[in-house]
């Protein structure tokens, strides 16, 4: 009888060991399948200044897990600073910007770091027609409307809030543009997300809705200089997956047709230094005082894909550009004239920064052969662009 009881006890003990062992194994399996979450870094807010109209401006600072840092102000949704590592791991600011708030508030004629709208780039004579109605916009670039007008999105105060549940440091920028602001029809509600990922990428997504038929072309106007010293961008190597560009007239409005870049200074299908051909005797370079043109991507399906890159050999910094947009405006900083103080104590001379503005074609509202930029009520405008930084 004792032997039977002992046997039953041992059998029960064995089942208990097996059960505990199974539970431990299950715990290990559960643990191994849990995705390790990236370390969250706080987004800080500080006072930045006050506009001449008395509006308080705030500055938000984001930092990713690697130490990459970005500063954004509520005025114009402007990126005032963005750091990236060089080949020795040294983080330096690689976007142009001003040293005092007043420089942003009193004009910012170069649109340094700004969110651009309602319409990035130029609209001829500041006019367009939509469903038989003629609209007159502000003209702030000779006879043309540029980047939304006299007081475009770059000079408006945005509402900015950190996105608490985002995987990486993210800011949500919101601005409501009233019907007929700067001459554009419809009340346009715009939301932009700025995100710093842990693979050192700046991701930008744009969303907009309207209550009346209108035109929209949003972009970002940061000036990049990967050297970190803001001296020149002529030694940067640029590559664009674009086999065509838009020739322009004397006021930089597209003449309505696409031209092949093959055999011209505009061929960046293979990476080359920006300074290599910029001084050539070329009619289009003369009109733009350098590069200030729209390149049309070879893959024009408007799927999100890599469309180009920028490389600075001395620092090793490498920037890749991804977008779902059909084109990009490459501007080589031709109108910088040495009158604005740089962050490193010098002056921003001609071609000390460059812009790579992902967008639709300039003057599309007046050129029906171009892809449409019309937004209707009930539709949602959405685009996505990424600038990813690494070294090579």
C-alpha positions in Angstrom: 0.0 0.0 0.0 2.9 2.4 0.9 4.5 1.5 -2.4 1.4 2.4 -4.3 1.1 5.7 -2.5 4.7 6.5 -3.2 4.2 5.7 -6.8 1.2 8.0 -7.1 3.1 10.7 -5.3 6.1 10.4 -7.7 3.7 10.4 -10.7 2.0 13.6 -9.5 5.4 15.2 -8.9 6.5 14.3 -12.4 3.4 15.9 -13.9 4.0 19.0 -11.8 7.6 19.2 -13.1 6.5 18.8 -16.7 3.8 21.5 -16.3 6.3 24.0 -14.7 8.8 23.2 -17.5 6.2 23.9 -20.2 5.1 27.1 -18.6 8.8 28.3 -18.4 9.3 27.4 -22.1 6.2 29.2 -23.0 7.4 32.3 -21.1 10.7 32.1 -23.0 8.9 31.9 -26.3 6.7 34.8 -25.4 9.7 36.9 -24.3 11.6 36.1 -27.5 8.7 37.3 -29.7 8.2 40.6 -27.9 9.6 43.3 -30.2 12.2 45.5 -28.4 10.8 49.0 -28.4 13.0 51.9 -29.3 14.1 54.2 -26.4 11.8 57.2 -26.3 13.4 60.6 -26.1 11.5 63.6 -24.7 10.5 66.5 -27.0 11.3 69.8 -25.2 9.5 73.1 -25.7 10.9 76.6 -25.1 10.0 80.2 -25.8 11.6 81.5 -29.1 10.4 85.1 -29.4 7.5 87.3 -30.3 6.5 88.4 -33.8 6.1 92.2 -34.6 2.4 91.6 -34.2 2.9 90.3 -30.7 2.3 86.6 -31.3 4.4 84.3 -29.1 6.5 81.8 -30.9 7.7 78.5 -29.4 10.6 76.2 -30.3 10.4 72.4 -30.1 13.6 70.3 -29.9 13.6 66.6 -31.0 16.4 64.1 -30.5 16.6 60.5 -31.7 18.4 57.6 -30.0 21.6 58.3 -31.9 21.9 62.0 -30.9 20.6 63.5 -34.1 18.7 66.7 -33.2 16.2 69.0 -34.9 14.7 72.3 -33.8 11.4 73.6 -35.2 9.5 76.8 -34.5 5.8 77.5 -34.7 6.4 80.4 -37.0 6.3 79.0 -40.6 6.8 75.5 -39.3 10.5 76.3 -39.8 13.3 73.8 -39.2 15.9 76.1 -37.7 18.5 73.4 -37.0 19.2 69.8 -38.0 22.3 67.8 -37.1 23.8 64.8 -38.7 27.1 62.8 -38.1 30.1 63.0 -40.3 32.5 60.0 -41.0 34.1 60.6 -37.6 30.8 60.5 -35.8 30.8 64.3 -35.2 27.3 65.8 -35.3 27.0 69.2 -36.9 24.2 71.4 -38.1 23.6 70.8 -41.9 20.8 73.3 -42.6 21.0 77.0 -43.1 19.1 79.3 -40.7 19.3 82.6 -38.9 21.0 83.5 -35.7 18.2 85.7 -34.3 14.4 85.3 -34.2 13.9 88.8 -35.8 15.6 87.5 -39.0 12.8 85.0 -39.4 10.0 87.4 -38.5 11.1 90.3 -40.7 10.8 88.7 -44.1 12.9 85.6 -44.4 13.2 86.3 -48.2 15.0 83.0 -48.7 12.3 80.8 -47.0 15.0 79.2 -44.9 13.6 75.9 -43.5 10.0 76.8 -44.0 6.9 74.7 -44.7 5.7 76.0 -48.1 2.1 76.4 -49.2 -0.5 76.8 -50.5 1.4 76.4 -53.7 5.2 75.6 -53.7 7.1 77.2 -56.6 5.7 79.7 -59.1 2.3 80.4 -60.6 2.6 82.7 -63.7 1.4 86.3 -63.2 -0.3 85.1 -60.0 -3.4 84.0 -61.9 -5.3 80.8 -62.6 -8.8 79.8 -63.6 -10.8 77.0 -61.9 -14.2 76.0 -63.2 -14.6 79.3 -65.1 -13.7 81.4 -62.1 -10.6 83.6 -62.3 -8.4 83.9 -59.2 -5.8 86.7 -58.7 -3.1 85.8 -56.3 -0.5 88.0 -54.6 2.6 88.6 -56.8 5.8 88.4 -54.8 8.4 87.3 -57.3 8.4 89.8 -60.1 5.2 89.2 -62.0 4.6 85.8 -60.5 3.3 84.2 -57.3 6.0 82.3 -55.4 5.6 79.8 -52.5 2.1 80.9 -51.6 2.4 84.7 -51.9 3.3 87.6 -49.6 2.2 85.8 -46.5 2.3 82.2 -47.3 2.5 79.2 -45.0 6.1 80.2 -44.3 4.9 83.3 -42.4 2.0 81.9 -40.6 2.0 80.7 -37.0 1.3 76.9 -36.9 -0.1 74.9 -34.0 2.5 72.3 -33.0 1.9 69.3 -30.7 4.2 66.4 -29.9 2.7 63.0 -31.0 2.8 61.1 -27.7 2.2 57.6 -29.0 4.5 57.8 -32.0 7.3 55.3 -32.3 9.9 58.0 -32.8 10.1 61.7 -31.9 7.3 63.3 -33.9 5.7 66.8 -34.2 2.3 67.4 -35.6 1.9 70.8 -37.3 -1.5 72.2 -38.1 -2.6 75.3 -39.9 -6.1 76.4 -41.2 -5.9 78.7 -44.2 -9.1 80.6 -44.7 -11.0 80.9 -47.9 -9.3 83.5 -50.3 -6.2 83.8 -48.1 -3.6 85.2 -50.5 -6.2 84.8 -53.2 -6.6 81.0 -53.0 -10.2 79.5 -52.9 -11.4 77.3 -50.1 -10.7 76.8 -46.5 -7.7 74.5 -46.5 -6.8 72.5 -43.3 -3.2 71.3 -43.5 -1.4 68.9 -41.2 2.4 68.1 -41.4 4.3 65.5 -39.4 8.0 65.9 -38.8 9.6 62.6 -37.5 13.2 61.8 -36.6 13.7 58.0 -36.8 16.5 56.0 -35.3 18.1 55.3 -38.6 18.8 59.1 -38.9 16.0 60.0 -41.3 13.8 63.0 -41.3 10.4 61.9 -42.4 7.8 64.5 -43.6 4.2 63.7 -44.3 1.7 66.2 -45.6 -2.1 66.0 -45.4 -4.7 68.6 -46.5 -8.5 68.9 -47.0 -10.6 71.7 -48.5 -14.2 72.8 -48.4 -14.0 74.3 -51.9 -12.2 73.3 -55.1 -8.7 74.6 -54.9 -5.0 73.9 -55.9 -2.4 72.6 -53.5 1.4 71.9 -53.8 3.1 71.6 -50.4 6.8 71.2 -49.9 9.7 71.9 -47.4 12.3 74.6 -48.1 15.3 73.6 -46.0 18.7 74.6 -47.4 21.2 71.8 -47.0 25.0 72.0 -46.7 26.4 68.7 -45.6 29.9 70.1 -44.9 28.7 71.6 -41.6 30.6 74.9 -42.3 28.1 76.6 -44.7 30.9 77.6 -47.1 29.8 76.2 -50.5 27.7 73.4 -52.0 29.6 73.3 -55.3 31.8 70.4 -54.0 28.7 68.3 -53.1 27.9 65.4 -55.5 24.2 65.3 -56.6 22.4 62.4 -58.2 18.8 62.6 -59.4 16.7 59.8 -60.9 15.4 62.3 -63.5 15.9 62.1 -67.2 13.8 65.3 -68.0 13.5 68.8 -66.7 11.3 71.8 -67.3 12.9 74.6 -69.3 11.8 78.1 -68.1 11.3 81.6 -69.5 13.0 84.7 -68.2 10.8 84.8 -65.1 11.4 81.1 -64.3 8.0 79.9 -65.4 8.0 76.6 -67.3 7.5 77.1 -71.1 5.2 74.1 -71.2 7.3 71.2 -72.4 9.7 68.7 -70.9 13.3 68.5 -72.2 15.8 65.6 -72.0 18.8 66.2 -69.7 21.0 64.1 -71.8 24.1 65.9 -73.0 23.3 69.0 -70.9 24.5 70.5 -67.6 21.2 69.3 -66.1 22.1 65.7 -66.3 22.5 64.3 -62.8 21.4 60.8 -63.6 25.0 59.9 -62.6 26.3 61.6 -59.5 28.5 64.6 -60.2 29.7 67.7 -58.4 27.3 70.6 -58.5 30.1 72.9 -59.5 31.2 70.9 -62.5 28.8 72.4 -65.1 27.1 75.3 -63.2 29.2 78.0 -65.0 28.7 76.6 -68.5 27.4 79.0 -71.2 23.8 77.6 -71.2 20.6 79.6 -71.7 18.7 77.9 -68.9 21.6 78.3 -66.4 21.7 82.0 -67.3 18.0 82.4 -66.7 18.2 80.7 -63.3 21.6 82.3 -62.4 22.5 78.6 -61.9 20.2 75.7 -61.1 16.7 76.7 -60.1 14.6 74.3 -62.1 12.2 71.4 -61.8 13.4 67.9 -62.6 10.9 65.2 -63.5 11.6 61.7 -62.2 12.1 58.9 -64.7 9.8 56.8 -62.5 6.8 59.1 -62.5 4.3 56.7 -61.1 4.1 58.6 -57.8 4.9 55.6 -55.7 7.1 56.2 -52.7 10.7 55.4 -53.8 14.3 56.7 -53.7 14.7 59.6 -56.2 18.2 61.0 -55.5 21.1 61.6 -53.2 23.6 64.2 -52.1 27.2 63.4 -50.9 29.9 65.5 -49.4 33.2 63.7 -49.7 35.2 65.6 -47.1 32.8 65.0 -44.3 31.5 61.7 -45.6 27.9 62.8 -45.1 25.4 61.2 -47.4 21.8 62.1 -47.8 19.2 60.1 -49.7 15.8 61.5 -50.8 12.6 59.4 -51.0 9.2 60.7 -52.1 6.0 59.9 -53.8 6.0 63.2 -55.7 6.5 63.4 -59.5 9.2 66.0 -59.5 11.8 67.9 -57.5 13.0 71.6 -57.6 16.8 71.7 -57.2 17.8 75.2 -56.3 21.5 75.9 -55.9 21.2 79.0 -53.6 22.0 81.4 -56.5 20.3 84.4 -54.8 22.1 84.2 -51.5 24.2 87.4 -51.5 26.3 87.6 -48.4 24.0 89.9 -46.5 22.7 87.4 -43.9 24.9 86.2 -41.0 25.4 82.4 -40.9 25.3 80.2 -37.8 29.1 79.9 -37.7 29.8 83.6 -37.7 30.3 84.1 -41.4 27.9 85.2 -44.0 25.7 83.2 -46.3 27.3 83.7 -49.6 26.0 82.7 -53.0 25.6 78.9 -53.2 26.3 78.2 -49.5 23.2 76.0 -49.4 20.9 74.1 -51.7 17.3 73.0 -51.7 15.8 69.8 -52.9 12.0 70.5 -52.8 9.9 67.4 -53.7 6.7 68.6 -55.4 4.4 68.9 -58.4 5.4 70.9 -61.4 5.5 74.8 -61.2 2.5 76.6 -62.8 0.4 73.5 -63.1 -2.9 75.4 -62.6 -2.2 77.2 -65.9 -0.7 74.2 -67.8 -3.3 71.4 -68.3 -0.7 69.1 -69.9 1.0 68.9 -66.5 -0.2 66.6 -63.7 -3.1 68.2 -61.9 -2.7 69.9 -58.5 -6.5 70.3 -58.0 -8.0 69.3 -54.7 -11.8 68.8 -54.4 -14.0 68.8 -51.3 -14.2 65.2 -49.9 -10.7 64.4 -51.2 -7.5 64.1 -49.1 -4.2 65.5 -50.3 -1.4 63.3 -49.0 2.3 63.1 -49.8 5.4 61.7 -48.1 9.1 62.7 -48.3 12.1 61.4 -46.4 15.6 62.8 -46.1 17.9 60.0 -44.8 21.4 60.7 -43.5 24.4 58.3 -43.3 28.1 58.3 -44.1 30.1 56.6 -46.8 
